[in-house]
Amino acid sequence: MSERVTVDEVERVAELAHLELTPEESGHMLHDLNAILDYVAELNELDTHGVAPLAQVSELFSAPGGSGLRVDGRRPSLERAIVLDQAPETDGVFFEVPKVIERQ
Amino acid sequence: MTAETFVQKPKALADLRAEIASGTTRAADLAASYYERIEALNPRLNVYLSLTKERALAQAERVDALAAKGDPLPPLAGIPVGIKDVLVMRGAPATAGSKILEGYRPPYDATVVEKLEAAGAVLLGKLNCDEFAMGSSNENSAYGPVRNPVDTERVPGGSSGGSAAAVAANLAVATLGSDTGGSIRQPASFCGVVGVLPTYGRVSRYGLIAFASSLDRVGPFAGNVRDAATMLSVIAGSDPKDATSSTAPVPDYSVESDRPAEGLRIGVPAEYFGDGLDPEVRAAVEKGIESLKSAGCSVKPVKLPLTKYAIPVYYLVATAEASANLARFDGVRYGHRSASSGNLNAMYSNSRDEGFGAEVKRRILLGTYALSAGYYDAYYLKAQQVRRLLAEEFLRAFAEVDAIVTPTAPTAAFKLGEKTGDPLAMYLADIYTVTASLAGICGVTVPCGATESGLPVGMQVLASHLNEGTAFRVARAVEAARE
């Protein structure tokens, strides 16, 4: 297995993804990511020069609809009280979260 | 623990509906009898995560009232149905198999839930699955694995393991699951039931907890092809709440499934019968192909040489989309929030760290990596380019044949714990299913035989976009030959 990713990169990516990994988890992820990336490197055998990327399959078949945009009109949404009822912390109007900026 | 078997075939949907219409069976009694069976077997199988009894019994009574008046009944009147726990029902738990959604009660119904109830279905409860539908064995559920009703020491497949096992053990007449890379087809094959991958956009995704939005599909499981077809006709159709849903008219798929398969051209791709295919699975699928010849189909080889690239493409595209979709689980608006966080960033990462399991973290990391600066072109873009080539290869094949048949999975159900230590080995369980996911085409898996030890084997019938009717006809011919 080649070293495609380093432990520093795993930690950087974890930070980007808002994941906190223990050193043990980082080690496992490093091993698994290297194994998976080794495997997906097979794709480099294929010449894809000039091939447009396919992000959405609806363009492949001429189905009616699929790409149509709905009318941009006013419509009732869920009631605030019902939605906030699910929040871990709320004052009834806003979602409450811990401090964003630490005061020096 | 010794292996046990809890297989029981549900009665045909049309027969049950006729009993309810004539009053010989009350929908409320039927629902109660299903709840009794669930209570007895769920401790052994871990199929249901939560039950929606009040709602189910109220619906059953509405159906009974209609029947008592002699009013015409909708297509699923009184039929007990289970819902994979990645689809939301108002006020009922929706965990997606994850601790991060423990306690969450969604304030709305998925479109498919509304459609099922409008058609008279009685929704019994929410079915266990791999966390966020990520897995091929149901062992990634935070609420414990589902056991295969055919052999409780084996996995039911995944990620819709509960949906497949519920039908196999008659803990529902039909169920809904979701399929992103094989999550309906592979468990249906492992549990010996029928599973349907509808064309991308055929069924609304509104109210489906998203895994990979360009791949996710909602589809039915049932005990036979005709019932699966009836279910699909109910849940299919356009939905203003899902901009990718197709407005193509919805046929009566049960009528389609009754049409003889005679004269259909069937393609068999050698790429799906190579190394890694279990010989007993091969033999069962080949027998299924013979029965198609007997039914008057013509069978010819087709070439799908890019098949071997499908797993790499799938695991890049799906994880990239998952890393974006799962960013919403951050402890702010719903679900789990870590109790021990002094600032906002720590709250995000502690909540996610405590809430997500190992496989979900692995996929978020892989997806974030594939999308990150410096790697985007090499991984994500490359995967999307190969995705187009794979899709075009299918379209060329479908110019020559009406349907393509393959094994659904390379093996029959494996043992619990057999693959949990090796993520790559687990990913390869999807080797025959991810191709159709990437191309957006439809498919049906139908039981075509069993191994010597009695484990079910499924045949995958693939058809081109919006040609579900053809897939049902072929699947029905395979099923009919075994009756």
Interface residues (C-beta under 8 A of the other chain):
Chain A: V5 E9 V10 V13 A14 L16 A17 H18 L19 E20 L21 E25 H28 M29 D32 L33 A35 I36 L37 Y39 V40 A41 E42 L43 N44 L46 T48 V51 A52 P53 L54 A55 Q56 V57 S58 L60 F61 A63 P64 G65 G66 S67 G68 L69 R70 L78 I82 V83 D85 Q86 A87 P88 E89 F95 V97 P98 K99 V100 E102
Chain B: Y104 R105 P106 P107 Y108 T199 Y200 G201 S214 S238 P240 A243 T244 S245 S246 T247 A248 L306 K308 Y309 I311 P312 V313 Y315 L316 S323 A327 D330 G331 V332 R333 Y334 G335 H336 R337 S341 G342 N343 L344 N345 A346 M347 Y348 S349 N350 R352 D353 F356 A358 K361 R362 I364 L365 L366 T368 Y369 S372 Y379 L381 K382 A383 Q384 Q385 V386 R387 R388 L389 A391 L395 P423 L424 Y427 A439 G440 S464 H465 L466
